[in-house]
Amino acid sequence: MPSNPSPVTLQSLTHRLETVGQGHLLRFYDQLDDAKKRSLLAQIASLDVEGLPKLIHEYVLNKPVFAIPPEVQPAPYYPRVPGFSGGRNWSVETAREAGAKMLRDGRVAAFVVAGGQGSRLGYEGPKGCYPAGAVTGKPLFAVFADAILGAQERHGVRAGIPWYIMTSPLNHQQTVDFFEANSYFGLSKDNVMFFPQGVMPSLDIKSGKVLLSSRSEIATNPDGHGGSLKALQVSGALADMRRRGIDTISYFQVDNPIVNLLDPVFLGLHAGAGGAESSAQMSSKMVPKVNAEEKVGVFCAAGAGARKGRVEVVEYSDLPMDYQRQTNPDGSLRFIAGSIAVHVIGVGFVEKLNTDASFSLPYHRAEKKIPCVDPATGEMIAPTSNNGVKLERFVFDALPLCEKSVVCETDRLEEFAPIKNADSAVGQPMAPDSPASSRVIQTIRAARWLQTLGVAVPMRDALPGEPVMPGVMRDGRAQAPDCVLEISPRTATNAAELSAAMGGVGGKMPKGIERGEKRVF
């Protein structure tokens, strides 16, 4: 006869569920085969059952009300050009040297959050497998691997730079298989570690009951990029870092092909090369907002209270528009620092977050249409309106838990060309944050570097919605490069590195780029 789970195990879980009003999760248990019974019990056992009532009370039956920091102020930041517009003075070279030494000494690991799928782009598969190179069509994972290889070579990291990749239960095996099929893109397999992020149960919007996606499975959703801080601990990644002598994590998200993911200047600032403002716990990059209405989180600081002076990200939907429209005497936006989800995080800080209960991150509520099983009949329900609540955590909510936190400005045309949205239809303005806009930004960045080195790059009138070359106009019309360019991060991450890689202007550097040319460096 087939073996059944221990009655004690079943009885214990039944009692725990009924105590918190979630007994319906086992309503169809007797109708399942042995394998599905074991799977359902294991899934229930993984839940924080006793913590559900508090979670439901705070985030489902009641909607949390976000309060902006008291006497909210713009967060201070290190300007891209030291001393510019009254910003603080700091030494870029001092920071670069400090960060380069961290890399040489093997203290830095790369960490990408890659749990998303490419479905919004019409691509079936992990987002990291999506073709992103402007000319080569290299997948995002390959671009990041090139960046790691380039950093290893430039800084002489003999043991290699470890790369930690957080997947999701949905795309974990596909991601691992993709790396295997591509021989880890030239990286040592021993230096690449995959682990899936955690999940949260999806909850009924009216009752707070945990939803069932089938009679044998709980409906779940990924726990957000904030869950990465817990996943680092649970997966053993933190322990692996400590074994390797890693004390600093370079955090980035999978959709940005031009992220400078091992930036020695940023690493050096985080470690304290810029002054006493850093605690070396968590630091962030920002770009100036395009306008007050741009939908990005904003770096702010409390002007009073227990967290006075501590940096945090306030989502654009939570910061009143009259604040976002405030300007400085020169007309520039006062709340200008937009978040691009690039951070450097101390290993010790992540360890503290995982051991100190007072350091837990809040949840964020999202109302969604969630297909589920009717707990009374067992029939599937396809909702036509929001019937469920998904809860997730955001990594930037760790910032106000830092003693001090550095924010560093960067140029969005140098480091931010995300691929989030599908391309627009033919004849429509170019969609922002799309594959097409990313290719243009990659080309603009390459064109700027080449022009700095004396290379002529052809221009044309920019299309509606298209990113443009800063400060370049012809007959009053904005311009964009009349070519397609791609510079591998293995070759260079700035113009000086490109010059060195190409042997200087007198070496392999071209005199000019032809109109319509597609060129890879």
C-alpha positions in Angstrom: 0.0 0.0 0.0 1.2 3.6 -0.6 2.6 5.2 2.4 0.9 8.3 3.9 2.4 11.2 5.7 2.6 10.7 9.4 -0.7 11.4 11.1 1.2 13.4 13.7 2.6 15.7 11.0 -0.8 16.1 9.3 -2.6 16.6 12.7 0.0 19.1 13.8 -0.3 21.2 10.6 -4.1 20.9 10.7 -4.2 22.3 14.3 -1.8 25.1 13.5 -3.8 26.1 10.4 -7.2 26.0 12.1 -5.8 28.1 15.0 -5.1 30.9 12.6 -8.2 30.5 10.5 -6.5 28.9 7.5 -7.8 25.3 7.7 -9.2 25.5 4.2 -5.7 24.8 2.8 -6.2 21.1 3.7 -9.8 20.9 2.5 -9.0 18.8 -0.5 -6.2 16.8 1.1 -8.0 13.5 1.0 -8.6 13.8 -2.8 -4.8 14.0 -3.6 -2.4 11.3 -4.5 0.5 10.7 -2.1 3.0 12.8 -4.0 0.7 15.8 -4.0 -0.1 15.3 -0.3 3.6 15.4 0.5 4.1 18.5 -1.6 1.2 20.4 -0.1 2.3 19.5 3.5 5.8 20.6 2.7 4.6 23.9 1.3 2.4 24.6 4.3 5.3 23.6 6.7 7.5 26.3 5.0 5.0 29.0 5.8 5.3 31.2 8.9 1.8 30.0 9.9 1.7 31.7 13.3 2.8 35.1 11.7 -0.1 35.1 9.3 -2.7 36.9 11.5 -0.5 39.9 12.1 0.5 40.1 8.5 -3.1 39.9 7.4 -4.3 42.5 9.9 -1.6 45.0 8.9 -1.5 44.6 5.1 -4.8 43.0 3.9 -7.7 43.9 6.2 -6.0 47.3 6.7 -4.1 49.2 4.1 -0.8 50.6 5.5 -0.7 54.4 5.3 2.8 55.6 4.2 4.1 58.6 6.1 6.8 60.7 4.5 9.9 61.3 6.7 9.3 64.1 9.2 10.5 67.5 7.8 11.5 65.6 4.7 14.5 67.0 2.8 16.4 66.0 -0.3 19.1 63.5 0.6 22.7 64.9 0.2 24.7 63.3 -2.5 28.2 63.2 -4.0 27.9 65.1 -7.3 29.3 63.5 -10.5 31.5 66.6 -10.9 33.0 67.4 -7.4 31.9 70.8 -6.1 29.4 71.3 -9.0 26.4 73.5 -8.1 27.6 73.9 -4.6 27.9 70.1 -4.0 30.5 68.7 -1.7 34.1 68.4 -2.9 35.6 65.0 -3.1 38.5 63.3 -4.9 37.4 61.0 -7.7 40.9 59.6 -8.0 41.1 58.8 -4.2 37.8 57.0 -4.4 38.9 55.1 -7.6 42.2 54.0 -6.1 40.4 52.8 -2.9 37.9 50.8 -5.0 40.5 49.4 -7.3 42.4 48.1 -4.3 39.2 46.4 -2.9 38.8 44.6 -6.3 42.5 43.6 -6.4 42.3 42.3 -2.8 39.3 40.1 -3.7 36.9 41.8 -1.3 34.1 42.5 -3.8 31.4 40.2 -5.3 28.8 41.0 -8.0 25.1 40.2 -7.2 22.3 40.4 -9.7 18.6 40.1 -8.9 17.3 38.1 -11.9 14.0 36.6 -11.0 12.0 38.2 -13.7 10.7 36.9 -16.9 10.8 38.6 -20.3 7.0 38.2 -20.9 6.4 42.0 -21.0 8.9 42.1 -23.9 7.1 39.3 -25.8 10.0 37.0 -24.8 9.4 33.7 -23.1 12.2 33.0 -20.8 14.3 34.5 -18.0 14.8 38.3 -18.5 18.6 37.8 -18.2 18.5 35.7 -21.4 17.0 38.5 -23.4 19.2 39.9 -26.3 20.4 43.3 -25.2 23.6 44.2 -27.1 22.9 47.1 -29.5 24.9 45.4 -32.3 25.7 41.8 -31.2 22.3 41.1 -29.5 24.3 39.5 -26.6 21.9 38.4 -23.8 22.0 40.5 -20.6 23.8 37.7 -18.7 26.5 37.7 -21.3 27.0 41.4 -21.1 27.3 41.2 -17.3 29.8 38.3 -17.6 31.9 40.5 -20.0 31.9 43.3 -17.3 33.1 40.8 -14.7 35.8 39.5 -17.0 36.9 43.0 -17.9 37.2 44.0 -14.2 39.2 40.9 -13.4 41.6 41.7 -16.2 41.9 45.4 -15.5 42.4 45.0 -11.8 44.4 41.8 -11.7 41.9 39.7 -9.7 43.6 36.4 -9.9 41.0 34.3 -8.1 38.2 35.9 -10.1 35.3 37.9 -9.0 32.4 35.8 -7.6 29.0 36.4 -9.1 25.8 35.5 -7.2 22.6 35.3 -9.2 19.2 35.3 -7.5 16.6 33.6 -9.7 13.0 32.9 -8.9 11.3 29.5 -8.6 9.8 30.1 -12.0 13.1 30.6 -13.9 15.8 29.0 -11.8 16.4 25.9 -13.8 16.1 27.7 -17.1 18.8 30.2 -15.9 21.2 27.5 -14.8 20.7 25.6 -18.1 21.4 28.8 -20.0 24.7 29.3 -18.3 25.6 25.6 -18.8 24.7 25.8 -22.5 26.9 28.9 -22.9 29.9 27.6 -20.9 29.3 30.3 -18.2 30.2 33.0 -20.8 33.9 32.5 -20.1 33.7 32.7 -16.3 34.8 30.0 -14.0 31.9 27.8 -13.0 33.2 27.8 -9.5 32.8 31.5 -9.2 29.1 31.6 -10.2 26.4 30.7 -7.6 22.6 30.5 -8.3 19.8 30.5 -5.8 16.1 31.2 -6.0 14.4 34.0 -4.1 11.8 33.4 -1.4 8.0 33.5 -2.0 5.0 34.8 0.0 1.5 33.3 0.1 -1.0 35.3 -2.0 -4.0 36.4 0.1 -7.7 37.0 -0.5 -8.3 40.7 -0.6 -11.5 40.5 1.5 -10.9 37.8 4.1 -7.1 37.5 4.2 -7.4 33.7 3.5 -4.3 32.2 1.8 -5.3 31.4 -1.8 -4.9 28.0 -3.4 -3.7 28.0 -7.0 -4.9 24.4 -7.3 -6.3 21.8 -4.8 -2.8 20.8 -4.0 -0.8 24.0 -4.2 -0.8 27.3 -2.4 -0.8 30.4 -4.5 2.5 32.3 -4.0 4.4 35.3 -5.4 8.0 36.3 -5.2 8.9 38.2 -2.1 10.4 41.2 -4.0 14.0 42.4 -4.4 14.1 43.2 -0.7 13.8 39.4 -0.2 17.3 39.1 -1.7 18.8 40.2 1.6 17.2 37.1 3.3 17.9 34.9 0.3 21.6 35.7 0.6 21.6 34.2 4.1 19.3 31.2 3.5 21.0 30.1 0.4 24.5 30.0 2.0 25.7 32.8 -0.2 26.8 35.0 2.7 28.7 32.0 4.2 30.4 31.5 0.8 31.4 35.2 0.7 32.9 35.0 4.1 34.9 31.9 3.1 36.3 33.8 0.1 37.1 36.9 2.1 34.3 39.0 0.5 33.1 41.9 2.6 31.3 44.0 -0.1 28.5 43.2 -2.5 27.8 45.1 -5.7 24.0 44.9 -6.2 22.3 45.5 -9.5 19.1 44.4 -11.3 19.0 42.3 -14.5 17.4 44.7 -16.9 20.2 47.3 -17.4 22.9 46.4 -19.9 25.1 49.4 -19.3 25.2 49.3 -15.5 28.7 49.8 -14.2 28.5 46.9 -12.0 32.0 46.9 -10.5 32.7 50.7 -10.4 35.8 51.3 -8.4 34.9 55.0 -7.8 31.5 53.9 -6.3 33.1 51.1 -4.3 35.7 53.5 -2.9 33.1 56.1 -1.9 31.1 53.3 -0.1 34.2 52.2 1.8 34.7 55.7 3.1 37.2 57.3 0.6 34.9 60.3 0.2 34.8 61.2 3.9 33.0 60.4 7.1 29.5 60.2 5.5 29.8 56.5 4.8 29.2 53.7 7.3 30.2 51.2 4.6 26.8 49.5 5.2 24.8 50.4 2.1 25.4 53.0 -0.6 23.4 54.0 -3.7 23.7 55.6 -7.1 21.3 58.2 -8.4 20.5 60.1 -11.6 19.0 63.6 -11.8 15.2 63.3 -12.5 14.3 64.5 -16.0 11.3 66.4 -14.6 9.1 66.5 -11.5 6.6 64.0 -13.0 9.2 61.3 -13.8 8.0 58.1 -12.1 11.1 57.1 -10.1 11.8 56.8 -6.4 13.5 59.8 -4.8 16.3 59.8 -2.3 15.1 61.8 0.7 16.2 62.3 4.4 14.3 63.0 7.6 14.9 66.4 9.0 13.7 65.5 12.4 12.9 62.6 14.7 14.7 59.4 15.6 16.0 58.9 12.0 17.1 62.5 11.4 19.5 62.6 8.6 19.1 59.0 7.5 18.6 58.4 3.8 15.6 56.6 2.4 13.9 56.2 -1.0 10.4 57.6 -1.1 8.4 56.2 -4.0 7.1 58.7 -6.5 3.5 57.8 -5.6 4.1 58.5 -2.0 5.9 61.9 -2.2 3.3 64.6 -2.7 3.6 66.4 -6.1 4.0 69.8 -4.5 7.2 68.5 -2.9 8.4 67.0 -6.2 7.8 70.3 -8.0 9.9 72.3 -5.5 12.9 74.1 -7.1 16.2 75.6 -6.0 17.0 79.3 -6.6 18.6 78.3 -9.9 15.4 76.6 -11.1 16.6 73.1 -10.7 14.5 70.5 -9.0 15.0 70.3 -5.2 14.1 66.6 -4.9 16.2 65.6 -7.9 17.9 62.4 -6.9 16.2 59.5 -8.7 16.9 55.9 -7.7 18.2 53.5 -10.4 18.4 50.4 -8.1 22.2 50.2 -8.0 23.7 49.7 -4.6 26.9 48.6 -2.8 26.1 46.7 0.4 28.4 45.5 3.2 28.3 41.7 4.0 28.2 42.5 7.7 25.2 44.7 7.3 23.3 42.0 5.5 24.2 39.5 8.3 22.9 42.0 10.8 19.6 42.4 8.9 19.2 38.6 9.1 20.0 38.2 12.8 18.5 41.4 14.4 14.6 41.2 14.6 14.4 45.0 14.8 16.0 45.3 11.4 13.1 43.6 9.5 12.0 45.3 6.3 8.3 46.4 5.8 6.1 44.8 3.2 4.5 46.6 0.3 1.0 45.7 -0.8 -0.2 45.2 -4.4 -3.7 44.4 -5.4 -3.9 41.8 -8.2 -6.2 39.5 -10.2 -5.0 36.1 -9.0 -6.5 32.9 -10.5 -7.4 30.6 -7.6 -9.5 27.6 -6.4 -12.9 28.2 -4.8 -12.3 26.8 -1.3 -15.9 25.5 -1.1 -16.1 23.7 -4.4 -12.6 23.2 -5.6 -13.4 24.8 -8.9 -11.0 27.3 -10.6 -11.9 31.0 -10.5 -10.7 33.4 -13.1 -11.2 36.8 -11.5 -12.2 39.9 -13.5 -11.3 42.3 -10.8 -8.6 42.4 -8.1 -9.3 39.6 -5.7 -5.9 39.1 -4.1 -3.1 40.9 -2.3 0.6 40.2 -3.0 3.2 41.3 -0.5 6.8 42.0 -1.3 9.8 43.8 0.2 12.0 46.4 -1.5 15.8 46.4 -1.0 15.9 50.2 -0.6 13.9 49.9 2.6 17.2 48.8 4.2 18.7 52.3 3.7 17.2 54.0 6.8 18.5 51.2 8.9 22.1 52.3 8.0 23.9 54.5 10.4 25.1 56.6 7.4 24.5 56.1 3.7 26.3 57.5 0.7 24.4 58.6 -2.4 26.5 59.1 -5.5 25.3 60.8 -8.7 25.9 59.3 -12.1 25.0 60.2 -15.7 22.0 58.2 -16.9 23.4 58.2 -20.5 26.5 56.5 -19.1 24.9 53.9 -16.8 21.2 53.6 -17.2 19.5 52.1 -20.3 17.0 49.6 -18.8 14.9 47.2 -20.9 11.5 47.1 -19.2 8.9 47.9 -21.7 8.0 46.4 -25.2 8.9 48.5 -28.2 6.2 50.7 -29.5 4.2 50.0 -32.7 5.6 51.1 -36.0 5.0 54.8 -36.6 4.6 55.6 -32.8 7.0 57.5 -30.7 9.8 55.4 -29.3 8.8 53.7 -26.0 10.9 54.7 -23.0 13.0 51.9 -21.3 12.4 49.7 -24.3 14.9 47.5 -26.3 15.0 50.3 -29.0 15.7 53.1 -26.5 18.3 51.0 -24.8 20.1 50.4 -28.1 20.1 54.2 -28.8 21.5 55.0 -25.3 24.2 52.3 -25.8 25.1 54.0 -29.1 25.0 57.5 -27.5 27.4 56.4 -24.7 29.8 54.9 -27.2 29.6 58.0 -29.5 30.5 60.3 -26.6 33.5 58.2 -25.7 34.7 58.1 -29.3 34.2 61.8 -29.8 36.2 62.4 -26.7 39.0 60.5 -28.3 38.8 62.4 -31.6 36.7 60.0 -33.6 34.0 61.5 -35.9 30.5 60.1 -35.4 27.7 60.9 -37.8 24.5 62.5 -36.6 20.9 62.6 -37.8 17.6 64.3 -36.6 16.3 62.4 -33.6 13.0 60.5 -33.9 10.0 61.3 -31.6 10.6 59.9 -28.1 14.2 58.9 -28.9 17.1 59.7 -26.5 19.3 62.4 -27.9 22.9 63.5 -27.9 23.2 66.0 -25.1 24.0 69.6 -26.3 24.0 68.6 -30.0 21.6 70.5 -32.3 21.3 71.1 -36.0 19.0 73.8 -37.3 17.2 73.8 -33.9 16.6 70.0 -34.0 17.9 67.5 -31.5 20.4 64.9 -32.9 21.0 61.2 -32.4 23.9 59.1 -33.8 23.4 57.9 -37.4 24.9 54.5 -36.6 24.7 51.7 -34.1 27.6 51.2 -31.7 28.3 48.8 -28.9 31.3 48.8 -26.6 31.7 45.7 -24.6 32.3 46.3 -20.8 35.1 43.8 -21.2 36.8 46.3 -23.5 36.0 49.5 -21.4 33.7 51.1 -18.9 34.8 54.7 -19.8 36.6 56.7 -22.5 40.0 56.4 -20.9 39.8 52.6 -20.7 38.6 52.5 -24.3 41.6 54.6 -25.4 44.0 52.2 -23.5 42.3 49.1 -25.0 42.5 50.5 -28.6 46.1 51.6 -28.3 45.2 55.3 -28.1 44.3 57.6 -31.0 47.3 56.4 -33.0 46.5 52.8 -32.5 43.5 50.8 -33.6 41.1 53.7 -33.0 39.2 54.6 -36.2 39.3 58.1 -37.6 35.5 58.1 -38.0 32.3 56.0 -38.1 30.4 55.7 -41.4 26.7 56.6 -41.6 24.5 53.6 -40.9 27.5 51.6 -39.7 27.2 49.0 -37.1 30.4 48.7 -35.0 31.4 46.7 -32.0 34.5 47.6 -29.8 
